[in-house]
Structure formats: structure tokens, C-alpha cells
């Protein structure tokens, strides 16, 4: 788990209003209350906390992103931290509500096989702080991406290939940020998963699986453009909208568990 206050001495020079590390540490803990609570819970339960910077090996997984230097820069850029949070929290809340109210209704367009349209906007700085990690377990290449964006996926791919990793070649792919359209691109999916196929693969002949954590209560995730893009590369898309599921290799059947149906290929995608 990455905790911004652990790097207070590296961050202090970026904040002109702070010259006391203790004050900055307290401020950062206030700015990231959920991370603070997780740290407190781990401490009470005696759970070790690992620092997941690029190159760290935690269990069977190797961290591909973020690098330490990139993470420090992201913390400085964050709207949550003192350098950028000039407006009062009340003003930020009002502004967020105005932006949400002004957000247009999503429009869809019918699209043929292979057409992909992703948002040109980047994801948030907080999402880019997400840890990207890789493991090969039972002969399956597994990529966990959290909520990372395009910069994180690129940094992870660069590091993976620099260490001798071969791309494309992921067997189990956790799609970033609930299937967000601002977290991936055609170029990055080509790099990690392979180029688009000329035509759909028959059901049951998919070459990899993609997993999306999404809820029925969220009407916009996963984005249809993202589901389409996974299928374009021969993937089978599985979401959590119908509840939790497991993935395994050569594992025995479990009583009461049945095969999960993949998400169908959408014939339309977002046009916003």
C-alpha cells in the first residue's frame, strides 16, 4: 500500500507553506482518509504493509508501476494535496456538483466490428497512482491494473519489456477502473493484448480472459467501447455485475458454482 505521508521528506520541498514534516504528514493523512483507515486497521491486526514500487516482489507478483519518482510527482500534482488544494473543500464540493449537473447524457453510435473510440481525456491523478502488478502462476500470465490510466499502463509495459517480458501475451487481464474509457487506448491494448482480429472468434475459442469489477448500480461502467476492444483482441469479458466469481486452472469443481456467461459484444459504443 502506498501512503503519501511515508515520503514526507521528499514532498516537503514542493510545499512552500510547510516547513515542519510532522504538520505535512498530518495534512496528508487528512487528505487521504481511506488509506489512513486501512493503515490503522493493518496496524491493529498486525498485518504487514509492503511498499509496492516498481520492481518490488510481493508474493508471486512483481510490481511494474508506479516508479517511486513518478509516484512522488503524482502526489504533488494531486488536487487533494496542499500544493494544489487552494480552494476550500466547500468550494470544491460545489464545483463538483456543478460539473456533474452539466455533464451531458451519454450518446451511443452503432459501430461495426473492430471500430474503437476512446475518450481523449486522461484519467485522474489518483487513478494513475494505482499499482500495476504481474505474475505468472500455473503457466498463466496475470496482469492486475487497479484503477491505473494510460500513463501507468505504458510505464508498466516499458518496464516489463525492459526486464525481458514478451508482449503481447496476457492470459488474465484485470481491466482498469471498472472498464473506464479514459484508462485505455487502442495502442496500449494492442501492446498488452495483441492487435485487433479480422473477425470475431467463435464462442469458447477466446485466447484470454478479461475481468471487470463493476456494479449494476453504476449505469455507465463498464464502457461499451472497452468491452468491444477486449473482444476485438480475442478476449472473453467477465464482470462482477451478477456477483462475485472465481477463476482457476486445473482446480476441482465447487458445489453450487456454475460456469459464468461472458458479457455479450455490444454493437454500439460511446460517442462522447
N, C-alpha and C positions, 0 to 999 in steps of 0.2 A: 504494500500500500504506500502510495506517495503522499507525504504530509508536507505541505509548503513550509511550515514553521521549522522543519528539520534543517532547512537551508537558510536560516535567517541571516547568517553572517555573509552569505553570498548575495542575498537580496538587499541587505541594508543600504549599500551604496546607491541603489536605484530609487530610494525613497527619501527625498530631501527633508520631509517633515519628521523623520525618525532618526535619532542617534543612539537610542537605547535598544539593544537587541531584545530585551525582555518585553518592552512595550510592543515592538513589532510582532514578536511571537504571539502575544495575547491577541493582537488585532487579527492576525492571520487565522488563529483558531476560531475567532468570532466570524470571520468571513467564510469559513468552511465548516459549518456546524455538523454536517453529517459525517465528515471524515473525523472530526473531533470525537463524536459519539462512538464511532467504530473503534477508534484508538482506545478510548476509555473501556469499552466492553472487552476488547482484546486483553488489556492490562489486567482487568479484574478476573478474567478466566485463564490467565497465563498462556494466552495464545501468542506465539512468536509473530512478529511483523517483519516481513522481508522488504528490502528496498529494490523495487523492480525497474532498475535502469537497464538500458541496452547492454546486453552481454551477460546479465545475471542468469544463473541457472537455478531454478526453483523447482524441486521435484524433477519430473521428466521434461519440463518446459524451459525453453530459453527465451529470454526477453529480447525482442527485436527493436522495440521502440517504446518510449522515447529515450533519446540520449539524455544525459544529465544536463548538458548545456542547453539543449532545446527545451527541456522542461523548465529550467530556470527562466528562460526568455518568455515562455508561455505564461508563467506565473506573473511576471512583470506586466505582460500585455493584458492580463485578465481584468475585466471590468469590476471584479469583486475585490481586488486588492487596492491598497491605498493610493498607488500611483495614478490609477485610472478612475477611482470612485470619487469624483469631485462632487457630483450631485448627491443630495441627501437620499436616503433609502426611500423616503416617502415619494420624492420626485421620480425616482426610478420606477416605483410601483405604478404611479400614474402614467408614466410614459409607456410602460409595458402594456398596460390596459388599452391605451390609445392605439398602439401598434396592432394589438390583437384585434381590436374592433375594426380597424381599417384593412385588415388582411382580406384579400379577395377570395371569393369562392373558387375552389379548385376546378379547373376545366380540363376535360379529357378529350383526346383525339384518337380516332381509330388508327391503328398502325399495323403494318404488315410485319411478317417475320423478319427479325434482325434489326428493325429500327429502334434506336435508343435515344432518349432525350433526358439529360440530367440537368439539374439546376446549376447555373453558373455561379451561384453564391457559395461561399465557403461555410463550413460548419463553425460552431462556436469554439473559442479558445479552450473552454473547459472540456469539450469533447476531444479536442486534439491532445489533451493531457493523458488520454486513455492509454493503458498498457496493451501492447500487441505482443503476443507470445506464440511460440511454435513448439510442437513436439511431434515425434514420430513414435507412435505406440502401436504395437502389433502390426507393423508394416503400413500403418495409415498416417499420412501427413495431416496434421491438425493445426489450424490457424484460428486463434481467438483474438478478436479485434476490439472488444469493448464498444465504446462509442467513437472510436477514432475517426478522423477525417482523411482527406486525400493526402495531406502532408504526412500524417502518421503512416499511412499505407505505403507511401513512396519511401519514407525513411526506413521502414521495416524491410521492404523489398531490396533496397540498396544494401543494407547490412546483411541480409540473408544471402544474397548472391556473392557479396564480398567474402563471406565465410565458406563459399563453395556450394551453397544451396542451389538447386536446379529449379527454375521456374519456366513455364507453369508446372503445376504438379501438386495441388492441394486436394486431398480426399474429403476432408470435413472442414467446412468453412463457416465460421460464425459471422454472419453479415452485420456490419457495424450499425449501431444506433437504430435498432428496430426496423431496419430496412429503409434508412433515410436516403433521400435523393441527393443530398448535399455532401454525402460522405464517400461516394464512389464516382468513378468515371469510366468511360469505355476503355481508355488506355490502361488504367490500373487493373481493371478486371481482366483485360487481355493478358496483362503481365502475370497476375496471380493464378488465373483460372484457365487461360487459353483463349484463342480467338473465337469469334462467333462462327457457328456452324452454318452450312449452306441450307440445312433443313432440320426440322425437329427430330430428335431421337425417339424411337418407339418407347412406350411406357415400359419400365423395367430395365432399360438398357442405359440408364444415365451413368455418367462416368464419375460423378462426385455428388456429395450431399451438402446442402447449404441450410443453416439453421438460423431462424429469425425469432428473437424474443419480442413478441408483440401481443397486445391485448385487444379483445373485441371492443372494449370501451373506447379505444383510440381509432377513430374512423379513417385516419389518413395514413397509418402505418400497418403493414409495410407498403411502401410506394409501389405502384404497379410497374413503373419503369424499372425498378430494381428487381422485382420478381421476373420480369421479362428477360432482363440482362443475364440473370443466373441460368435460366432455361436456354437462352441462346448459346451458352457455352457447354451445354450437355449436363447441367446440374438438375438435381431434384430438390425442390424448395419445401422445407418443413417449418411451420410456425407454431407458436405456443397458444394461438387463439382458441384452440379447443382444449387446452390444458397442457400439463407437462408431459414429456415423453423421454424415452431413453434411446441412445444409440450405442451400438456394441458391435463386436466382431467375434464370432465363434462362441458366443455366450448362450447358455441354456435359456429356453423359453421361461416366461414367468406366468403364473396362473392369473387369468383375468386381463392380461395385456394382449392387445391385437396390433396388427400392422397399421401404421399411420398412413393416411392418404396424403399424397403431396398436394401442394397448392396448385390449382389449375393455371395454365398460361393465360394471362389477360390479353385480349385483343385490342386494348386501348391503353394509353398511358397519359400521364400528366402533361399539360401543355402550358404550364405557367412558369 
